[in-house]
Amino acid sequence: MSPRYPDGHVFYRKLWHDYPRIVRAEGITLIADDGRRYLDAAGGAIVVNIGHGVKAIADAMAEQARQVAYVHGEKFTTPVLEAYADALAAITPLPDARFYFVTTGSEANEAAIKLARQIQMARGQNNRHIVIGRWNSYHGTTLATLAVGGRKSARSRFLPMIHDMPHIEPPTCYRCPFGQQYPACGLTCAHELERTITAYGPENIAAFIAEPVSGAALAATVPPPDYWPTIRDICDRYGILLIADEVMCGAGRTGRWCAFEHFDFTPDILTMGKGVAGGVFPLSIMAARGTLVEELYRAGQDIAHGGTFSHHAVGAAAGLAVLRYIQENDLVGAAAQKGERLGQLLHQTLDELPGVGDVRGIGLMWGVEFVQDKASKTPFDPALDVAHRVFNAARDRGLMLYPGRGAADGTSGDVIMVGPPAVITEDEMQTVVTLLAEVIRETILPLLA
Ligand SMILES: Cc1ncc(COP(=O)(O)O)c(C=O)c1O
């Protein structure tokens, strides 16, 4: 594809990119107007968990739009909104959870940050305003979520404009930031939270935010089993609220409805997005333990966050229909079972390839990290843009992946994610992995020669 200044009047996300024009999508396949087909092995941005083109979802949305498409969420409720919240409460193991519906993952995290601050104030802890984040995490594109996020490439240009927050190192055992090895390390990365709390003063800290399973920046890095219980314990000891960002890893993606269910802890506030509506509606959710919402109520307050499109009736219909579809087809079970098979195939096929440093993941959320040298784990020079080379070569063969960079030190460390819809078949999984291996050989071997 030859980049040229785009025709027409769309202000595209990437001005240096030539966009295939997709006219239809079904299952895990996208179909372009020139007849080309793309295997959507990343469900877009790890979004489409139920597959494309599910008629039942489109019907539910159309029916809701016919009945009532929109009311202002501050003035009215709708039966569909209440039904969706009840259905979510039945499967989300957050005690007596309350669900706040917004449109993007960034906004859900923004709302979570504000709620944490408001809860601390309702407790008379007016100084608690700091939200600690982790390096190489991504929580969104707004200025507040960039402040708590740890993706240097996303933050750097806006640093003078944001109220920066402290960050701790992530639990990346493949490249331990402390040069240690699990379990001998005693979870230095988790205990860094306590050191940071002490350094900034617990009386100033409102919350800690992190992804239970890391998203694109660290490509499906799964922490050791005792990481999250240790973090939970530290937060409890210092009166700090724990926000789990499950915008990418939630909604069944990891083989459990919530990713935190793998790790024996319960957050105070949970955010979800992407897969909750499977891409058919821009729907995200901020959920909180019922006791927190009641605290707000008893303090005579509401959450100071809301938008024109929050609590949207068609959004709720989409979310509810997706949830029912997931349940009727046991797609959470499918993510667990097919994810294990996908992991097997990825390990068998990629582990020994030159240039592949690590293959990791859980459920249907997998990451591959590329290295120039396997023994030393030296990343490629970022100027080579290896992740995008792999992405481009894969796309040219009709395979869609999700690339990222910065897994090593925030700047270098190329990764790609494989996160297909849970309706993927065994044959399709084999095709995805075979194509990926061919693409890696084709793009990375010449760089190592
Ligand atoms: C973990 C995580 N949090 C938040 C976001 C932001 O979501 P959105 O792009 O819908 O604003 C993303 C998006 O990739 C994400 O992966």
The ligand as an ORCA input file, in Angstrom:
! r2SCAN-3c Opt
* xyz 0 1
  C      -6.896     -1.419     29.182
  C      -7.495     -0.290     28.434
  N      -8.054      0.724     29.115
  C      -8.632      1.756     28.486
  C      -8.658      1.829     27.115
  C      -9.297      3.005     26.442
  O     -10.478      2.617     25.842
  P     -11.109      3.494     24.659
  O     -10.169      3.393     23.501
  O     -12.439      2.849     24.406
  O     -11.253      4.876     25.171
  C      -8.076      0.803     26.366
  C      -8.068      0.872     24.886
  O      -7.346      0.198     24.215
  C      -7.484     -0.282     27.036
  O      -6.925     -1.293     26.378
*
